[in-house]
Amino acid sequence: MKILPLAAELNSILAKEAPPVLEMLSDLGRRFYFPKGIISQSAEAKAKAHKFNATMGIATEGGAPMHLASLQKYFHLDPADVFLYAPTGGKPALRDAWRRKQLGENPRMKGNPSSLPVVTAALTHGLSVVSELFVNPGDKILVADKLWGNYRLTYEVRQGGQIETFEFFSGGLFNRAGFRSKLLEIASRERKLILILNFPNNPTGFTPSPEDAEAIRLAVKEAAEKGLRQVVVCDDAYFGLFYDESCLTESIFGYLSGVHPNVLAIKLDGATKEEFAWGFRVGFLTYGAAGNGNLEAVYAALEKKTLGVIRAGVSSCPQPSQSVVLKALESPTFQAERAEKKEILRARAARVHEVLKQKEFAEAWTPYPFNSGYFMCVKLHGVDAEKLRLHLLDRHQTGVIATDGTDVRVAFSCLELDQIEPVFATIYQGWKDLRGSI
């Protein structure tokens, strides 16, 4: 399919400044660009058309966006922060504020240049944008065997990629050797890989240690030195919710951004879990590249392609939720409020650890390690997870998630402290019910 001039211009920048990044793009990604159409012309008019501006696809009244009082009454915001379209890449002030937040919470990001975050309609949209830009049919996607099922919809069903897995745990720890072995095995037969690293992990609620992160960095670099082009997607959906001193407490993005010219790190994060704002659908996509070329030009080219994907899909992300998140980031009580909620979740995680020490549970399951996030998982002994899930619903009015044939996920994030022990006691009773019928 023909590549239009604006896309060809972006491709030529990548070819000059970061050739491996150009090779990582999908066929669709090579064709994408941000048009010099209504959006860019309206932006120019906003800056210069001080007398009359007849470019905007909105209605105005009295110098403000036309709006209904029945809608405005629910917002304590200026109508311009509610009813106007947000820019395709997101509110500039929000992008800057989130960048400051990233640098403040991720020390390793300070030493490795990365792009200004682009706003996405939360992390799932960010994952989808990445899939469109970088995944061709048949491309390999490597992810832990304990994975969020939506990766399959996004990368396999939509884009035709092929997911491969490595064993996440070995001996109750992150499986460093298994990860490295699988990565190098792929490097021996492929030229390109999309690697997804999800910490804290959904479904297990596990975050590796700093030593594990360094082992991951070295393995990624080793594979890159063998010629493997790697798009490393750092899915940081549950970032900041760390409950154990053994955890890596910054994004692994900081370890991988700038590690090798054959590695493009992508950080996906957002307000969804970090700010307990699930329905706001405000996420961010940040690039981290390496090489001797002009990385600012590389980021500018990638941003324009990213904006093209957003423009073609959702046009822009919602203005009201972006405005509210920005207000929250600027609030003097923001950090204290986050810390308070995190402490509530930490106490729930600690209570789960305490409850799981009950000896009778050992015959029913083995818990996987967990130290962060919203969830924990158990591996059932002798009972099918889906059968147990349905039995718990039908007989005990209790809901859990069966992630595969043996594993059950429990979201302690939505359980009060006094509900945790009864939930696990109920799961155990359900297990006994089924075992007794075998």
LINHUKA-V975968 format. One record per residue. N is the residue number from 1. RES is the residue in three letters. PHI is phi in degrees with one decimal (999 if undefined). PSI is psi as a letter, one per 30 degrees, with the letter a starting at -180 (* if undefined). D_CENTER is the distance of its C-alpha to the mean C-alpha in whole Angstrom. Layout:
# LINHUKA-V975968
N_RES_PHI_PSI_D_CENTER ; N_RES_PHI_PSI_D_CENTER
This chain:
# LINHUKA-V975968
1_MET_999_k_31 ; 2_LYS_-63.9_k_32 ; 3_ILE_-96.7_j_30 ; 4_LEU_-73.4_l_31 ; 5_PRO_-54.7_e_32 ; 6_LEU_-63.7_e_29 ; 7_ALA_-67.5_e_26 ; 8_ALA_-60.8_e_29 ; 9_GLU_-63.6_e_29 ; 10_LEU_-64.9_e_26 ; 11_ASN_-61.5_e_26 ; 12_SER_-67.5_e_29 ; 13_ILE_-63.4_e_27 ; 14_LEU_-64.8_e_25 ; 15_ALA_-61.5_e_28 ; 16_LYS_-80.5_e_30 ; 17_GLU_-93.8_f_27 ; 18_ALA_-156.3_i_24 ; 19_PRO_-53.6_e_26 ; 20_PRO_-60.7_e_23 ; 21_VAL_-66.6_e_20 ; 22_LEU_-60.5_e_23 ; 23_GLU_-65.9_f_23 ; 24_MET_-72.2_f_19 ; 25_LEU_-62.2_k_19 ; 26_SER_-73.3_l_20 ; 27_ASP_-58.8_e_23 ; 28_LEU_-65.5_e_22 ; 29_GLY_-60.0_e_20 ; 30_ARG_-66.9_f_23 ; 31_ARG_-84.1_f_25 ; 32_PHE_-77.6_k_22 ; 33_TYR_-159.6_l_23 ; 34_PHE_-103.0_j_23 ; 35_PRO_-69.2_k_27 ; 36_LYS_-90.5_i_30 ; 37_GLY_-115.8_b_30 ; 38_ILE_-60.7_e_30 ; 39_ILE_-63.7_e_27 ; 40_SER_-69.7_e_28 ; 41_GLN_-67.3_e_32 ; 42_SER_-66.7_e_31 ; 43_ALA_-64.5_e_29 ; 44_GLU_-63.8_e_33 ; 45_ALA_-64.8_e_35 ; 46_LYS_-60.8_e_33 ; 47_ALA_-79.9_f_34 ; 48_LYS_-123.7_f_37 ; 49_ALA_-85.3_i_39 ; 50_HIS_-80.4_f_40 ; 51_LYS_-89.6_e_43 ; 52_PHE_-137.1_k_42 ; 53_ASN_-131.9_j_38 ; 54_ALA_-110.0_h_38 ; 55_THR_-103.9_f_35 ; 56_MET_-76.2_k_33 ; 57_GLY_-87.1_h_32 ; 58_ILE_-134.1_l_32 ; 59_ALA_-105.6_k_35 ; 60_THR_-121.1_l_37 ; 61_GLU_-156.7_j_39 ; 62_GLY_63.6_h_41 ; 63_GLY_80.7_g_39 ; 64_ALA_-127.1_l_36 ; 65_PRO_-60.3_k_33 ; 66_MET_-63.5_k_35 ; 67_HIS_-156.0_l_34 ; 68_LEU_-97.3_k_35 ; 69_ALA_-60.9_e_36 ; 70_SER_-67.8_f_35 ; 71_LEU_-94.3_e_31 ; 72_GLN_-61.6_f_32 ; 73_LYS_-63.1_f_33 ; 74_TYR_-89.5_f_30 ; 75_PHE_-124.2_k_29 ; 76_HIS_-100.1_h_30 ; 77_LEU_-133.4_l_29 ; 78_ASP_-60.4_k_30 ; 79_PRO_-52.5_e_30 ; 80_ALA_-65.7_f_29 ; 81_ASP_-87.0_g_26 ; 82_VAL_-118.9_e_26 ; 83_PHE_-98.6_f_27 ; 84_LEU_-71.7_l_27 ; 85_TYR_-64.6_k_24 ; 86_ALA_-80.1_l_22 ; 87_PRO_-56.9_l_21 ; 88_THR_-56.4_e_19 ; 89_GLY_-87.0_f_17 ; 90_GLY_107.3_l_17 ; 91_LYS_-60.9_k_20 ; 92_PRO_-55.5_e_21 ; 93_ALA_-64.5_e_21 ; 94_LEU_-68.3_e_18 ; 95_ARG_-59.4_e_16 ; 96_ASP_-66.0_e_19 ; 97_ALA_-65.0_e_18 ; 98_TRP_-67.6_e_15 ; 99_ARG_-60.4_e_16 ; 100_ARG_-61.9_e_18 ; 101_LYS_-62.2_e_16 ; 102_GLN_-57.6_e_14 ; 103_LEU_-67.2_e_17 ; 104_GLY_-70.0_e_19 ; 105_GLU_-100.8_f_16 ; 106_ASN_-131.0_i_16 ; 107_PRO_-53.6_e_19 ; 108_ARG_-69.9_f_18 ; 109_MET_-69.0_f_17 ; 110_LYS_-67.7_f_20 ; 111_GLY_-91.1_f_22 ; 112_ASN_-125.3_j_20 ; 113_PRO_-59.0_k_20 ; 114_SER_-141.0_l_17 ; 115_SER_-79.6_l_16 ; 116_LEU_-70.2_k_16 ; 117_PRO_-60.4_k_13 ; 118_VAL_-100.7_k_13 ; 119_VAL_-77.9_k_12 ; 120_THR_-121.2_l_10 ; 121_ALA_-81.0_i_11 ; 122_ALA_73.0_a_8 ; 123_LEU_-71.1_e_5 ; 124_THR_-60.6_e_7 ; 125_HIS_-64.3_e_9 ; 126_GLY_-61.2_e_7 ; 127_LEU_-60.9_e_7 ; 128_SER_-67.5_e_10 ; 129_VAL_-58.3_e_11 ; 130_VAL_-59.9_e_11 ; 131_SER_-63.5_e_13 ; 132_GLU_-68.4_e_15 ; 133_LEU_-76.2_f_16 ; 134_PHE_-126.9_f_16 ; 135_VAL_-109.2_j_17 ; 136_ASN_-96.0_l_20 ; 137_PRO_-54.3_k_22 ; 138_GLY_92.3_f_23 ; 139_ASP_-63.5_k_20 ; 140_LYS_-89.4_k_19 ; 141_ILE_-120.9_k_15 ; 142_LEU_-104.0_k_15 ; 143_VAL_-148.3_l_13 ; 144_ALA_-61.7_l_15 ; 145_ASP_-69.4_f_17 ; 146_LYS_-96.6_j_16 ; 147_LEU_-131.2_l_13 ; 148_TRP_-75.0_k_11 ; 149_GLY_-62.5_f_13 ; 150_ASN_-66.6_f_12 ; 151_TYR_-58.5_e_11 ; 152_ARG_-67.2_e_15 ; 153_LEU_-61.7_e_15 ; 154_THR_-72.3_e_13 ; 155_TYR_-99.9_e_14 ; 156_GLU_-90.6_e_17 ; 157_VAL_-67.9_e_19 ; 158_ARG_-76.2_e_18 ; 159_GLN_-110.3_f_18 ; 160_GLY_79.5_g_20 ; 161_GLY_-72.6_l_18 ; 162_GLN_-123.5_j_19 ; 163_ILE_-79.6_k_17 ; 164_GLU_-121.0_l_19 ; 165_THR_-126.6_l_18 ; 166_PHE_-119.5_l_19 ; 167_GLU_-70.6_k_21 ; 168_PHE_-68.6_e_18 ; 169_PHE_-114.3_k_21 ; 170_SER_-144.0_j_25 ; 171_GLY_61.8_h_27 ; 172_GLY_78.8_g_25 ; 173_LEU_-128.3_l_23 ; 174_PHE_-61.2_k_20 ; 175_ASN_-84.8_i_22 ; 176_ARG_-59.1_e_22 ; 177_ALA_-64.0_e_25 ; 178_GLY_-65.4_e_23 ; 179_PHE_-63.3_e_20 ; 180_ARG_-61.4_e_22 ; 181_SER_-60.9_e_25 ; 182_LYS_-66.8_e_23 ; 183_LEU_-63.5_e_21 ; 184_LEU_-71.1_e_25 ; 185_GLU_-64.2_e_26 ; 186_ILE_-65.3_e_24 ; 187_ALA_-61.0_f_25 ; 188_SER_-76.3_f_28 ; 189_ARG_-130.4_f_28 ; 190_GLU_-127.0_l_25 ; 191_ARG_-101.2_f_25 ; 192_LYS_-141.9_k_21 ; 193_LEU_-148.0_k_18 ; 194_ILE_-103.7_j_14 ; 195_LEU_-107.0_k_13 ; 196_ILE_-109.3_k_9 ; 197_LEU_-117.4_j_9 ; 198_ASN_-117.1_j_7 ; 199_PHE_-134.3_k_9 ; 200_PRO_-56.2_k_10 ; 201_ASN_-78.5_k_11 ; 202_ASN_-107.7_j_11 ; 203_PRO_-107.1_f_14 ; 204_THR_-85.9_f_16 ; 205_GLY_71.3_h_14 ; 206_PHE_-113.9_k_15 ; 207_THR_-121.8_k_14 ; 208_PRO_-65.2_l_17 ; 209_SER_-84.6_l_19 ; 210_PRO_-57.3_e_20 ; 211_GLU_-66.3_e_22 ; 212_ASP_-64.6_e_20 ; 213_ALA_-61.6_e_17 ; 214_GLU_-65.6_e_20 ; 215_ALA_-64.3_e_21 ; 216_ILE_-63.9_e_18 ; 217_ARG_-58.5_e_19 ; 218_LEU_-65.7_e_22 ; 219_ALA_-67.3_e_22 ; 220_VAL_-63.1_e_19 ; 221_LYS_-64.3_e_22 ; 222_GLU_-61.0_e_25 ; 223_ALA_-65.3_e_23 ; 224_ALA_-64.3_e_23 ; 225_GLU_-65.9_f_26 ; 226_LYS_-85.9_g_27 ; 227_GLY_102.7_g_26 ; 228_LEU_-77.8_j_23 ; 229_ARG_-78.1_k_21 ; 230_GLN_-124.1_k_17 ; 231_VAL_-95.1_j_14 ; 232_VAL_-100.7_j_12 ; 233_VAL_-93.7_j_8 ; 234_CYS_-94.9_j_6 ; 235_ASP_-83.0_j_3 ; 236_ASP_-102.0_h_5 ; 237_ALA_-55.2_e_5 ; 238_TYR_-106.6_g_8 ; 239_PHE_-56.6_k_9 ; 240_GLY_93.0_f_13 ; 241_LEU_-91.8_i_14 ; 242_PHE_-109.3_k_16 ; 243_TYR_-120.1_g_20 ; 244_ASP_-136.4_k_21 ; 245_GLU_-65.5_f_23 ; 246_SER_-77.2_f_22 ; 247_CYS_-69.6_k_18 ; 248_LEU_-67.4_k_17 ; 249_THR_-107.9_g_16 ; 250_GLU_-133.9_l_14 ; 251_SER_-68.0_k_11 ; 252_ILE_-67.6_f_12 ; 253_PHE_-52.5_e_11 ; 254_GLY_-63.8_f_15 ; 255_TYR_-78.2_f_16 ; 256_LEU_-106.8_f_15 ; 257_SER_-67.3_k_16 ; 258_GLY_82.4_g_19 ; 259_VAL_-73.2_e_20 ; 260_HIS_-168.1_k_22 ; 261_PRO_-58.7_f_23 ; 262_ASN_-84.8_g_21 ; 263_VAL_-122.1_k_18 ; 264_LEU_-112.9_j_15 ; 265_ALA_-88.9_k_12 ; 266_ILE_-131.1_k_9 ; 267_LYS_-99.2_k_7 ; 268_LEU_-112.9_j_4 ; 269_ASP_-144.9_a_5 ; 270_GLY_167.4_a_8 ; 271_ALA_-78.4_f_11 ; 272_THR_-51.4_d_10 ; 273_LYS_-99.5_e_10 ; 274_GLU_-60.8_e_11 ; 275_GLU_-113.0_g_14 ; 276_PHE_54.9_h_15 ; 277_ALA_-128.8_i_15 ; 278_TRP_-63.0_e_13 ; 279_GLY_-79.6_f_15 ; 280_PHE_-72.9_e_15 ; 281_ARG_56.2_h_12 ; 282_VAL_-118.5_j_11 ; 283_GLY_-126.7_l_8 ; 284_PHE_-142.7_k_8 ; 285_LEU_-124.9_k_8 ; 286_THR_-128.8_k_11 ; 287_TYR_-102.0_k_13 ; 288_GLY_-136.4_j_15 ; 289_ALA_-113.0_l_18 ; 290_ALA_-146.2_l_21 ; 291_GLY_133.1_l_25 ; 292_ASN_-91.8_f_28 ; 293_GLY_-78.0_a_28 ; 294_ASN_-79.9_j_27 ; 295_LEU_-68.1_f_23 ; 296_GLU_-63.2_e_23 ; 297_ALA_-68.3_e_25 ; 298_VAL_-62.9_e_22 ; 299_TYR_-64.7_e_19 ; 300_ALA_-63.7_e_21 ; 301_ALA_-66.8_e_22 ; 302_LEU_-65.2_e_18 ; 303_GLU_-63.2_e_17 ; 304_LYS_-63.7_e_20 ; 305_LYS_-66.8_e_19 ; 306_THR_-63.3_e_16 ; 307_LEU_-63.5_e_18 ; 308_GLY_-62.3_e_20 ; 309_VAL_-63.8_e_17 ; 310_ILE_-64.6_e_16 ; 311_ARG_-59.4_e_20 ; 312_ALA_-74.1_f_21 ; 313_GLY_-101.5_d_18 ; 314_VAL_-113.5_f_18 ; 315_SER_73.0_d_20 ; 316_SER_-161.0_l_19 ; 317_CYS_-89.3_l_16 ; 318_PRO_-58.3_k_18 ; 319_GLN_-70.8_e_21 ; 320_PRO_-58.6_e_21 ; 321_SER_-67.6_e_18 ; 322_GLN_-63.5_e_17 ; 323_SER_-62.9_e_21 ; 324_VAL_-69.0_e_20 ; 325_VAL_-61.4_e_17 ; 326_LEU_-61.6_e_19 ; 327_LYS_-59.4_e_22 ; 328_ALA_-64.4_e_21 ; 329_LEU_-59.9_e_19 ; 330_GLU_-86.4_f_23 ; 331_SER_-73.9_k_24 ; 332_PRO_-68.2_f_26 ; 333_THR_-98.6_g_26 ; 334_PHE_-56.1_e_22 ; 335_GLN_-64.5_e_21 ; 336_ALA_-65.0_e_24 ; 337_GLU_-65.1_e_23 ; 338_ARG_-60.3_e_19 ; 339_ALA_-61.7_e_21 ; 340_GLU_-63.2_e_23 ; 341_LYS_-68.7_e_21 ; 342_LYS_-61.3_e_19 ; 343_GLU_-66.2_e_22 ; 344_ILE_-61.6_e_23 ; 345_LEU_-68.3_e_20 ; 346_ARG_-61.2_e_21 ; 347_ALA_-64.2_e_25 ; 348_ARG_-66.3_e_24 ; 349_ALA_-61.9_e_22 ; 350_ALA_-63.8_e_25 ; 351_ARG_-66.1_e_27 ; 352_VAL_-61.0_e_25 ; 353_HIS_-56.8_e_26 ; 354_GLU_-65.0_e_30 ; 355_VAL_-64.1_e_30 ; 356_LEU_-66.9_f_29 ; 357_LYS_-74.8_f_32 ; 358_GLN_-61.5_k_35 ; 359_LYS_-63.0_e_37 ; 360_GLU_-66.7_f_37 ; 361_PHE_-67.9_f_33 ; 362_ALA_-62.6_f_34 ; 363_GLU_-75.2_f_36 ; 364_ALA_-94.9_e_33 ; 365_TRP_-161.5_l_30 ; 366_THR_-120.4_k_28 ; 367_PRO_-71.9_k_25 ; 368_TYR_-79.7_l_22 ; 369_PRO_-59.8_k_21 ; 370_PHE_-149.2_k_19 ; 371_ASN_-152.5_g_18 ; 372_SER_-169.1_l_15 ; 373_GLY_74.5_a_13 ; 374_TYR_-105.9_f_14 ; 375_PHE_-127.8_l_16 ; 376_MET_-145.6_l_19 ; 377_CYS_-129.3_l_20 ; 378_VAL_-123.4_k_24 ; 379_LYS_-98.8_j_25 ; 380_LEU_-74.0_l_28 ; 381_HIS_-105.6_j_32 ; 382_GLY_75.1_g_34 ; 383_VAL_-135.0_k_32 ; 384_ASP_-72.2_k_30 ; 385_ALA_-63.4_e_27 ; 386_GLU_-68.0_e_27 ; 387_LYS_-63.5_e_31 ; 388_LEU_-65.9_e_30 ; 389_ARG_-57.2_e_27 ; 390_LEU_-67.1_e_30 ; 391_HIS_-63.9_e_33 ; 392_LEU_-64.7_e_31 ; 393_LEU_-67.5_e_30 ; 394_ASP_-74.5_e_34 ; 395_ARG_-100.7_f_36 ; 396_HIS_-123.4_g_34 ; 397_GLN_50.6_h_32 ; 398_THR_-126.7_k_29 ; 399_GLY_-108.7_k_25 ; 400_VAL_-136.2_l_23 ; 401_ILE_-112.0_k_21 ; 402_ALA_-91.6_j_22 ; 403_THR_-91.0_f_19 ; 404_ASP_-161.7_a_22 ; 405_GLY_-67.5_f_26 ; 406_THR_-116.9_f_26 ; 407_ASP_-105.6_k_23 ; 408_VAL_-122.3_k_22 ; 409_ARG_-102.4_k_19 ; 410_VAL_-116.9_k_21 ; 411_ALA_-91.1_j_18 ; 412_PHE_-71.8_f_20 ; 413_SER_-61.5_f_18 ; 414_CYS_-109.7_g_21 ; 415_LEU_-117.0_k_24 ; 416_GLU_-71.6_l_26 ; 417_LEU_-53.8_e_28 ; 418_ASP_-77.1_f_31 ; 419_GLN_-94.6_f_29 ; 420_ILE_-65.3_e_28 ; 421_GLU_-62.9_e_31 ; 422_PRO_-59.8_e_32 ; 423_VAL_-63.6_e_29 ; 424_PHE_-69.7_e_29 ; 425_ALA_-64.3_e_33 ; 426_THR_-68.9_e_33 ; 427_ILE_-60.5_e_30 ; 428_TYR_-63.9_e_33 ; 429_GLN_-63.8_e_36 ; 430_GLY_-61.6_e_34 ; 431_TRP_-60.6_e_34 ; 432_LYS_-64.2_e_37 ; 433_ASP_-55.9_e_38 ; 434_LEU_-72.3_e_37 ; 435_ARG_-63.6_e_38 ; 436_GLY_-69.2_f_42 ; 437_SER_-91.9_f_42 ; 438_ILE_-78.9_*_41
